[in-house]
């Protein structure tokens, strides 16, 4: 019975989140004429970011617990494996939440690019450019 309640709760939360996201997008589209294209795109990106950050815990926390509860209820031989996965998957949720934040927030994304993709360090010697002199 507990497994069924946990699974139903997980599904109810997921459906609620998806319905609310759809309502947000519909409202945003209805107000599209009152905002610039850049503002509209930023708002869509914000909704996508929030949707990812809200669905990650449902996917990696509630779903493995519901599956583990079902295996325990059915006295399956996979109960130990499912409990082990349900124990470790929240760490993946935390890691992916951090990565999603780094990807979606522009200043964080730019800082990561600067740190990871430095091709070379500029030399302290400046180059001399040729300047054309025009006589009048």
C-alpha positions as CSV (number, residue, x, y, z in Angstrom):
1,X,0.0,0.0,0.0
2,X,2.8,2.4,0.9
3,X,4.5,1.7,-2.5
4,X,1.3,2.6,-4.3
5,X,0.9,5.8,-2.3
6,X,4.5,6.8,-3.0
7,X,4.2,6.0,-6.7
8,X,0.9,7.9,-7.0
9,X,2.4,10.9,-5.2
10,X,5.4,10.9,-7.5
11,X,3.1,10.8,-10.6
12,X,0.8,13.5,-9.1
13,X,3.7,15.8,-8.5
14,X,5.1,15.3,-12.0
15,X,1.8,15.9,-13.6
16,X,1.2,19.0,-11.5
17,X,4.6,20.4,-12.4
18,X,4.1,19.8,-16.2
19,X,0.5,21.3,-16.1
20,X,1.8,24.4,-14.3
21,X,4.7,24.7,-16.8
22,X,2.3,24.5,-19.7
23,X,0.0,27.2,-18.1
24,X,3.1,29.4,-17.6
25,X,4.1,29.0,-21.2
26,X,0.5,29.7,-22.4
27,X,0.3,32.9,-20.3
28,X,3.7,34.0,-21.6
29,X,2.6,33.5,-25.2
30,X,-0.5,35.5,-24.5
31,X,1.6,38.4,-23.3
32,X,4.2,38.1,-26.1
33,X,3.0,41.2,-27.8
34,X,3.8,43.4,-24.8
35,X,7.4,42.4,-24.5
36,X,10.5,42.4,-26.7
37,X,11.8,39.3,-28.4
38,X,14.8,39.2,-26.0
39,X,12.6,39.4,-22.9
40,X,10.3,36.7,-24.3
41,X,13.3,34.4,-24.9
42,X,14.7,35.1,-21.5
43,X,11.4,34.3,-19.9
44,X,11.1,31.0,-21.8
45,X,14.7,30.1,-20.8
46,X,13.7,30.8,-17.1
47,X,10.7,28.6,-17.4
48,X,12.8,25.8,-18.9
49,X,15.4,26.2,-16.2
50,X,12.9,26.1,-13.4
51,X,11.2,23.1,-15.0
52,X,14.5,21.2,-15.2
53,X,15.4,22.1,-11.6
54,X,12.0,21.0,-10.3
55,X,11.8,17.8,-12.2
56,X,15.3,16.6,-11.3
57,X,14.4,15.8,-7.7
58,X,11.2,14.0,-8.8
59,X,13.1,11.9,-11.3
60,X,16.1,11.1,-9.0
61,X,14.5,11.2,-5.5
62,X,10.9,10.2,-5.6
63,X,10.9,7.7,-8.5
64,X,13.7,5.5,-7.2
65,X,12.0,5.4,-3.7
66,X,8.7,4.4,-5.3
67,X,10.4,1.7,-7.3
68,X,12.3,0.5,-4.2
69,X,9.1,0.5,-2.2
70,X,7.4,-1.6,-4.9
71,X,10.2,-4.1,-4.9
72,X,10.1,-4.4,-1.1
73,X,6.3,-4.8,-1.2
74,X,6.5,-7.5,-3.8
75,X,9.4,-9.1,-1.9
76,X,11.6,-9.1,-5.1
77,X,15.2,-10.2,-5.2
78,X,16.0,-6.8,-6.6
79,X,15.1,-5.0,-3.4
80,X,18.7,-4.5,-2.3
81,X,19.8,-3.1,-5.7
82,X,16.8,-0.8,-5.9
83,X,17.5,0.5,-2.3
84,X,21.2,1.0,-3.2
85,X,20.2,3.0,-6.3
86,X,17.6,5.0,-4.3
87,X,20.4,5.8,-1.8
88,X,22.9,7.1,-4.4
89,X,20.6,8.8,-7.1
90,X,20.0,11.9,-5.0
91,X,23.7,12.7,-5.3
92,X,23.2,12.6,-9.1
93,X,20.3,15.0,-8.6
94,X,22.4,17.5,-6.7
95,X,25.2,17.3,-9.3
96,X,22.8,17.7,-12.2
97,X,21.1,20.6,-10.5
98,X,24.4,22.4,-10.1
99,X,25.2,21.8,-13.8
100,X,21.8,23.0,-14.9
101,X,22.3,26.2,-12.9
102,X,25.8,26.7,-14.5
103,X,24.4,26.1,-17.9
104,X,21.3,28.3,-17.7
105,X,22.7,31.3,-15.8
106,X,24.7,33.4,-18.2
107,X,27.3,34.9,-15.8
108,X,28.0,31.5,-14.3
109,X,28.3,30.0,-17.8
110,X,30.7,32.7,-18.9
111,X,32.8,32.2,-15.8
112,X,33.1,28.5,-16.4
113,X,34.1,29.2,-20.0
114,X,36.8,31.6,-18.9
115,X,38.1,29.1,-16.4
116,X,38.0,25.9,-18.5
117,X,38.7,27.2,-22.0
118,X,41.7,29.4,-21.7
119,X,43.7,28.7,-24.7
120,X,46.8,30.6,-23.7
121,X,47.9,33.3,-21.4
122,X,48.7,36.6,-23.1
123,X,52.4,37.4,-23.1
124,X,53.4,40.5,-21.2
125,X,55.2,41.9,-24.3
126,X,52.9,43.9,-26.4
127,X,53.2,43.8,-30.2
128,X,54.1,46.8,-32.2
129,X,51.9,47.7,-35.1
130,X,52.9,49.5,-38.2
131,X,51.3,52.9,-38.5
132,X,51.0,54.5,-41.9
133,X,51.9,58.2,-41.9
134,X,50.0,60.4,-44.3
135,X,51.6,63.6,-45.4
136,X,49.4,66.6,-46.2
